[in-house]
Amino acid sequence: MKILITNEHLETRAGTQMAVRDLAVGLLRQGHLPLVYSPRLGDVAREIAAGGIEVASRLETLSQAPDIIHGHHHPQVVQAMLHFPSVPAVFVCHAATPWVEEPFYHPRILKYVAVDDACKQRIERTPDIPPSRIEVIWNAVDLDRFQRRAPLPARPVRALVFSNHAAQSTQVPAIRRACRRAGLQLDVVGHMAGTAVPNPEQVLPRYDVVFAKGRCALEALAVGNAVVVCDSGGAGALVTSENFEHLRSMTFGGSALANPLKPEFIAEEVARYDAQDAAAVCGRVRAEAGLTLAIGRWVSLYAQVMHEFKQTPRDYNQEFTALGTYLQHWNYAKRVDWEREQLENLSRTPLIGNALLAVARRVLRKWTGNYGLA
């Protein structure tokens, strides 16, 4: 199969960027031909291309047409569908709130895939998407890359904040105070801290406790770290055998951050450290959440979509009507409303000062201007 994967950018190492990299690598390993499109390329794009995978910032430069579109982020999905008008698509929702992740109905999108329960609910709320079109495929981790570490010590010594949002203005101070109480040495790896690394698989084995969410949490669990779900949005629980399935249904993400960023909540979870249970969780991740298994599910879904597309007569009027509805929805007023909502949320955050809020305002305006289609 030739699979075109879209993404809003491939610059910094973050959630969907790593998902694109892993998906493309996994498909190539199993004999398929991944093609990657993003209008903004960078470090992640170069990493993908170094693996022998075609990456393009313009659809017209791709060497060949795909059999199916694996779409992240609706502006890029629409661009790909317009450029390849005879190719079916799968839309994947990776987050419950960002505007670029918002699902939309189009008859040529034959499956909508959520990576967790919150994303599934977001798709279900989207008008006109039939429930039969919705699937859930949880995030996976490349087990060849993230090898299992040596057994954890009975008492933890070193801890790591593994997050692109980690900074003195976000979760780091509360985590540092909690670690000081527990006698843990703390390091920070992430973009905002200026300590991002291209090879976290080599860094994680040095630590016993890791504070992370989402994909970062899953990667740390695969290595065998004891993971406390924690990020700039709040503090969650230590991942254990008992709560693993529940937290995985939330992709160890924002929905799992049930407590405020206070040292007492974080310290309470650190105190639950259990080396043997962490090893059991690691074993479960490596048995259930490996990239090879996930690629099998994706390939099966692609085959199903391609078969249905070939067997079903197309209604071009319906396709154009759906596209018109999409363009009407994502007009300038919609983008302004979205920007205002995000700024209001930021202004209610105690850690956000006026200067940082001004920077956020400029960034949001740039993003909405770059990605809006109207």
TIKOLZA-220739 format. One record per residue (C-alpha): residue in one letter; chain; x, y, z; residue number from 1. Coordinates in steps of 0.5 Angstrom, whole numbers. Each point is the difference from the previous one (the first is absolute). Layout:
BEGIN
<"A" "A" <X Y Z> NUM>
...
//
This chain:
BEGIN
<"M" "A" <0 0 0> 1>
<"K" "A" <2 7 -1> 2>
<"I" "A" <-2 4 6> 3>
<"L" "A" <0 8 0> 4>
<"I" "A" <1 2 7> 5>
<"T" "A" <-2 8 1> 6>
<"N" "A" <2 4 6> 7>
<"E" "A" <0 8 2> 8>
<"H" "A" <7 0 1> 9>
<"L" "A" <6 -4 1> 10>
<"E" "A" <5 4 4> 11>
<"T" "A" <0 -1 7> 12>
<"R" "A" <0 -7 3> 13>
<"A" "A" <-7 0 3> 14>
<"G" "A" <-6 -5 0> 15>
<"T" "A" <-3 0 -7> 16>
<"Q" "A" <7 1 -3> 17>
<"M" "A" <3 -6 4> 18>
<"A" "A" <-7 -4 -2> 19>
<"V" "A" <2 2 -8> 20>
<"R" "A" <7 -3 1> 21>
<"D" "A" <-2 -6 3> 22>
<"L" "A" <-6 -2 -4> 23>
<"A" "A" <5 2 -7> 24>
<"V" "A" <5 -5 3> 25>
<"G" "A" <-4 -5 2> 26>
<"L" "A" <-4 0 -7> 27>
<"L" "A" <7 -1 -3> 28>
<"R" "A" <2 -5 4> 29>
<"Q" "A" <-6 -4 -2> 30>
<"G" "A" <1 1 -7> 31>
<"H" "A" <-4 6 -2> 32>
<"L" "A" <1 6 -3> 33>
<"P" "A" <-1 6 5> 34>
<"L" "A" <0 7 -3> 35>
<"V" "A" <0 6 5> 36>
<"Y" "A" <-3 7 -1> 37>
<"S" "A" <1 6 4> 38>
<"P" "A" <0 8 -2> 39>
<"R" "A" <6 1 5> 40>
<"L" "A" <6 -5 1> 41>
<"G" "A" <5 0 5> 42>
<"D" "A" <4 -5 4> 43>
<"V" "A" <-5 -5 0> 44>
<"A" "A" <-1 0 -7> 45>
<"R" "A" <7 -1 -1> 46>
<"E" "A" <0 -5 5> 47>
<"I" "A" <-5 -4 -4> 48>
<"A" "A" <3 2 -7> 49>
<"A" "A" <7 -3 3> 50>
<"G" "A" <-4 -7 0> 51>
<"G" "A" <-1 0 -7> 52>
<"I" "A" <-7 3 0> 53>
<"E" "A" <-3 5 -5> 54>
<"V" "A" <-2 7 4> 55>
<"A" "A" <-3 6 -4> 56>
<"S" "A" <-2 7 2> 57>
<"R" "A" <-4 0 -6> 58>
<"L" "A" <-4 -5 -3> 59>
<"E" "A" <1 1 -7> 60>
<"T" "A" <7 -2 1> 61>
<"L" "A" <-1 -7 3> 62>
<"S" "A" <2 -5 -5> 63>
<"Q" "A" <-6 -4 -1> 64>
<"A" "A" <-7 0 2> 65>
<"P" "A" <-2 -4 7> 66>
<"D" "A" <-6 -6 0> 67>
<"I" "A" <-2 3 7> 68>
<"I" "A" <0 6 4> 69>
<"H" "A" <2 0 7> 70>
<"G" "A" <-2 7 3> 71>
<"H" "A" <2 4 6> 72>
<"H" "A" <-2 7 0> 73>
<"H" "A" <-6 2 -4> 74>
<"P" "A" <3 5 -4> 75>
<"Q" "A" <5 -4 -3> 76>
<"V" "A" <-5 -6 -1> 77>
<"V" "A" <-4 5 -4> 78>
<"Q" "A" <6 2 -4> 79>
<"A" "A" <2 -8 -1> 80>
<"M" "A" <-7 -2 -2> 81>
<"L" "A" <-1 6 -5> 82>
<"H" "A" <7 -1 -3> 83>
<"F" "A" <-2 -8 -1> 84>
<"P" "A" <-7 0 -1> 85>
<"S" "A" <-1 -7 -2> 86>
<"V" "A" <3 -3 7> 87>
<"P" "A" <-3 -2 6> 88>
<"A" "A" <2 3 7> 89>
<"V" "A" <0 -2 7> 90>
<"F" "A" <0 6 5> 91>
<"V" "A" <3 -1 7> 92>
<"C" "A" <-1 4 6> 93>
<"H" "A" <5 1 5> 94>
<"A" "A" <-2 5 5> 95>
<"A" "A" <-7 2 3> 96>
<"T" "A" <1 8 -1> 97>
<"P" "A" <5 3 -5> 98>
<"W" "A" <-3 3 -6> 99>
<"V" "A" <4 -4 -5> 100>
<"E" "A" <-3 -6 3> 101>
<"E" "A" <-7 1 -1> 102>
<"P" "A" <-3 -5 -4> 103>
<"F" "A" <-5 1 -6> 104>
<"Y" "A" <-4 -4 -4> 105>
<"H" "A" <1 -1 -7> 106>
<"P" "A" <-2 -6 -4> 107>
<"R" "A" <7 -2 -3> 108>
<"I" "A" <2 -1 8> 109>
<"L" "A" <-2 -7 1> 110>
<"K" "A" <3 -1 7> 111>
<"Y" "A" <1 5 6> 112>
<"V" "A" <5 -3 5> 113>
<"A" "A" <0 3 7> 114>
<"V" "A" <7 -2 4> 115>
<"D" "A" <-4 0 7> 116>
<"D" "A" <-7 1 3> 117>
<"A" "A" <0 8 0> 118>
<"C" "A" <2 0 -8> 119>
<"K" "A" <-6 -5 -1> 120>
<"Q" "A" <-5 4 3> 121>
<"R" "A" <2 6 -4> 122>
<"I" "A" <-1 -4 -6> 123>
<"E" "A" <-6 -2 2> 124>
<"R" "A" <-3 7 1> 125>
<"T" "A" <2 2 -7> 126>
<"P" "A" <-6 1 -4> 127>
<"D" "A" <-1 -5 -6> 128>
<"I" "A" <5 -5 2> 129>
<"P" "A" <-3 -7 1> 130>
<"P" "A" <1 -4 6> 131>
<"S" "A" <2 -6 -5> 132>
<"R" "A" <6 4 -2> 133>
<"I" "A" <3 1 6> 134>
<"E" "A" <6 -4 3> 135>
<"V" "A" <5 0 6> 136>
<"I" "A" <7 -2 -1> 137>
<"W" "A" <5 2 6> 138>
<"N" "A" <6 3 -1> 139>
<"A" "A" <6 -5 0> 140>
<"V" "A" <8 0 1> 141>
<"D" "A" <6 -2 -4> 142>
<"L" "A" <2 -6 4> 143>
<"D" "A" <6 0 -4> 144>
<"R" "A" <2 7 2> 145>
<"F" "A" <-2 0 7> 146>
<"Q" "A" <4 -6 3> 147>
<"R" "A" <-2 -3 7> 148>
<"R" "A" <5 3 5> 149>
<"A" "A" <3 -4 6> 150>
<"P" "A" <-4 -1 6> 151>
<"L" "A" <-2 6 4> 152>
<"P" "A" <3 1 7> 153>
<"A" "A" <-4 -2 6> 154>
<"R" "A" <0 8 2> 155>
<"P" "A" <0 5 -6> 156>
<"V" "A" <6 5 0> 157>
<"R" "A" <-1 4 -7> 158>
<"A" "A" <-6 3 -3> 159>
<"L" "A" <-1 3 -6> 160>
<"V" "A" <-5 5 -3> 161>
<"F" "A" <-1 -2 -7> 162>
<"S" "A" <-5 5 -4> 163>
<"N" "A" <1 6 -5> 164>
<"H" "A" <-4 4 5> 165>
<"A" "A" <5 -1 6> 166>
<"A" "A" <2 7 2> 167>
<"Q" "A" <1 4 6> 168>
<"S" "A" <-7 4 -1> 169>
<"T" "A" <-4 -7 -1> 170>
<"Q" "A" <1 -7 4> 171>
<"V" "A" <7 0 2> 172>
<"P" "A" <0 4 6> 173>
<"A" "A" <-5 -4 3> 174>
<"I" "A" <3 -7 -2> 175>
<"R" "A" <7 3 2> 176>
<"R" "A" <-3 1 7> 177>
<"A" "A" <-3 -7 0> 178>
<"C" "A" <6 -3 -2> 179>
<"R" "A" <4 3 6> 180>
<"R" "A" <-5 -2 5> 181>
<"A" "A" <2 -7 -3> 182>
<"G" "A" <7 0 0> 183>
<"L" "A" <0 0 -8> 184>
<"Q" "A" <5 3 -5> 185>
<"L" "A" <-4 3 -5> 186>
<"D" "A" <2 2 -7> 187>
<"V" "A" <-4 3 -6> 188>
<"V" "A" <-1 -2 -7> 189>
<"G" "A" <-4 4 -5> 190>
<"H" "A" <-1 6 -5> 191>
<"M" "A" <-2 6 4> 192>
<"A" "A" <6 -2 5> 193>
<"G" "A" <5 0 -5> 194>
<"T" "A" <2 -7 1> 195>
<"A" "A" <-4 -4 -5> 196>
<"V" "A" <4 -6 -3> 197>
<"P" "A" <-1 -4 -7> 198>
<"N" "A" <1 -7 4> 199>
<"P" "A" <-4 0 6> 200>
<"E" "A" <0 -8 0> 201>
<"Q" "A" <8 1 2> 202>
<"V" "A" <-2 5 6> 203>
<"L" "A" <-6 -3 3> 204>
<"P" "A" <4 -7 3> 205>
<"R" "A" <4 5 4> 206>
<"Y" "A" <-6 2 4> 207>
<"D" "A" <-5 -4 5> 208>
<"V" "A" <-6 5 1> 209>
<"V" "A" <-2 4 -6> 210>
<"F" "A" <-5 5 0> 211>
<"A" "A" <-4 1 -7> 212>
<"K" "A" <-6 -1 -4> 213>
<"G" "A" <-3 -3 -7> 214>
<"R" "A" <6 -3 -4> 215>
<"C" "A" <5 2 4> 216>
<"A" "A" <-3 -4 6> 217>
<"L" "A" <-1 -6 -5> 218>
<"E" "A" <7 0 -2> 219>
<"A" "A" <2 1 7> 220>
<"L" "A" <-4 -6 2> 221>
<"A" "A" <3 -4 -5> 222>
<"V" "A" <7 1 2> 223>
<"G" "A" <-2 -2 7> 224>
<"N" "A" <-1 6 4> 225>
<"A" "A" <-4 2 6> 226>
<"V" "A" <-5 5 -4> 227>
<"V" "A" <-4 5 4> 228>
<"V" "A" <-5 4 -5> 229>
<"C" "A" <2 7 1> 230>
<"D" "A" <1 6 -5> 231>
<"S" "A" <-2 7 0> 232>
<"G" "A" <-7 -1 0> 233>
<"G" "A" <0 -3 7> 234>
<"A" "A" <2 -6 4> 235>
<"G" "A" <-3 -7 -1> 236>
<"A" "A" <2 -7 3> 237>
<"L" "A" <6 -5 0> 238>
<"V" "A" <-2 -5 -6> 239>
<"T" "A" <-1 -7 4> 240>
<"S" "A" <-3 -7 -2> 241>
<"E" "A" <-6 2 3> 242>
<"N" "A" <-1 7 -4> 243>
<"F" "A" <3 -2 -7> 244>
<"E" "A" <-5 -2 -4> 245>
<"H" "A" <-4 6 2> 246>
<"L" "A" <5 5 -1> 247>
<"R" "A" <2 -3 -6> 248>
<"S" "A" <-7 2 -3> 249>
<"M" "A" <2 7 2> 250>
<"T" "A" <6 -1 -4> 251>
<"F" "A" <4 2 7> 252>
<"G" "A" <-2 7 -3> 253>
<"G" "A" <-4 6 3> 254>
<"S" "A" <-6 -3 2> 255>
<"A" "A" <4 -4 5> 256>
<"L" "A" <3 7 3> 257>
<"A" "A" <-5 0 6> 258>
<"N" "A" <3 4 5> 259>
<"P" "A" <3 7 0> 260>
<"L" "A" <8 0 0> 261>
<"K" "A" <1 0 7> 262>
<"P" "A" <6 -3 3> 263>
<"E" "A" <-4 -4 5> 264>
<"F" "A" <-4 -4 -5> 265>
<"I" "A" <6 -1 -4> 266>
<"A" "A" <4 -3 6> 267>
<"E" "A" <-6 -4 2> 268>
<"E" "A" <1 -4 -7> 269>
<"V" "A" <8 0 1> 270>
<"A" "A" <-1 -4 6> 271>
<"R" "A" <-4 -5 -3> 272>
<"Y" "A" <6 -2 -4> 273>
<"D" "A" <0 -8 -1> 274>
<"A" "A" <6 -3 -4> 275>
<"Q" "A" <-3 -6 -1> 276>
<"D" "A" <-7 3 -2> 277>
<"A" "A" <4 4 -5> 278>
<"A" "A" <3 -6 -3> 279>
<"A" "A" <-7 -3 -1> 280>
<"V" "A" <-3 6 -3> 281>
<"C" "A" <6 0 -5> 282>
<"G" "A" <-1 -7 -2> 283>
<"R" "A" <-7 2 -1> 284>
<"V" "A" <2 6 -5> 285>
<"R" "A" <5 -4 -3> 286>
<"A" "A" <-5 -6 -2> 287>
<"E" "A" <-6 5 -1> 288>
<"A" "A" <2 6 -3> 289>
<"G" "A" <6 -1 -5> 290>
<"L" "A" <0 3 -7> 291>
<"T" "A" <0 -7 -3> 292>
<"L" "A" <-7 -1 2> 293>
<"A" "A" <-3 7 -1> 294>
<"I" "A" <3 0 -7> 295>
<"G" "A" <-4 -7 -1> 296>
<"R" "A" <-6 4 2> 297>
<"W" "A" <1 6 -5> 298>
<"V" "A" <2 -5 -6> 299>
<"S" "A" <-7 -4 1> 300>
<"L" "A" <-4 7 1> 301>
<"Y" "A" <4 3 -6> 302>
<"A" "A" <-2 -7 -4> 303>
<"Q" "A" <-7 1 2> 304>
<"V" "A" <-1 7 -2> 305>
<"M" "A" <3 -1 -7> 306>
<"H" "A" <-5 -6 -1> 307>
<"E" "A" <-6 4 2> 308>
<"F" "A" <2 6 -4> 309>
<"K" "A" <1 -4 -6> 310>
<"Q" "A" <-7 -4 1> 311>
<"T" "A" <-4 6 1> 312>
<"P" "A" <-2 5 -5> 313>
<"R" "A" <2 7 1> 314>
<"D" "A" <-5 6 1> 315>
<"Y" "A" <4 6 -2> 316>
<"N" "A" <-5 5 2> 317>
<"Q" "A" <0 -2 7> 318>
<"E" "A" <7 0 0> 319>
<"F" "A" <0 7 -3> 320>
<"T" "A" <-5 2 5> 321>
<"A" "A" <4 -3 6> 322>
<"L" "A" <6 4 -2> 323>
<"G" "A" <-4 7 0> 324>
<"T" "A" <-3 -2 7> 325>
<"Y" "A" <7 -1 2> 326>
<"L" "A" <3 7 -3> 327>
<"Q" "A" <-6 4 3> 328>
<"H" "A" <1 -3 7> 329>
<"W" "A" <8 2 -1> 330>
<"N" "A" <-1 7 -2> 331>
<"Y" "A" <3 6 3> 332>
<"A" "A" <-5 1 6> 333>
<"K" "A" <1 -7 2> 334>
<"R" "A" <7 1 1> 335>
<"V" "A" <0 6 3> 336>
<"D" "A" <-5 -3 5> 337>
<"W" "A" <5 -6 1> 338>
<"E" "A" <5 5 2> 339>
<"R" "A" <-4 4 5> 340>
<"E" "A" <-2 -6 3> 341>
<"Q" "A" <8 -3 1> 342>
<"L" "A" <2 7 3> 343>
<"E" "A" <-6 0 5> 344>
<"N" "A" <2 -6 2> 345>
<"L" "A" <8 2 1> 346>
<"S" "A" <-2 6 3> 347>
<"R" "A" <-4 -4 6> 348>
<"T" "A" <7 -4 1> 349>
<"P" "A" <4 3 6> 350>
<"L" "A" <6 -2 -3> 351>
<"I" "A" <-1 4 -6> 352>
<"G" "A" <3 7 0> 353>
<"N" "A" <-2 6 -4> 354>
<"A" "A" <6 0 -4> 355>
<"L" "A" <0 -7 -2> 356>
<"L" "A" <-8 1 -1> 357>
<"A" "A" <2 5 -5> 358>
<"V" "A" <5 -5 -4> 359>
<"A" "A" <-5 -5 0> 360>
<"R" "A" <-5 4 -3> 361>
<"R" "A" <5 2 -6> 362>
<"V" "A" <1 -8 0> 363>
<"L" "A" <-7 -2 -1> 364>
<"R" "A" <-2 6 -5> 365>
<"K" "A" <6 -3 -4> 366>
<"W" "A" <-2 -7 0> 367>
<"T" "A" <-7 2 -1> 368>
<"G" "A" <2 4 -6> 369>
<"N" "A" <4 -5 -3> 370>
<"Y" "A" <-5 -6 0> 371>
<"G" "A" <-6 3 -1> 372>
<"L" "A" <-3 -2 -7> 373>
<"A" "A" <-5 6 -1> 374>
//
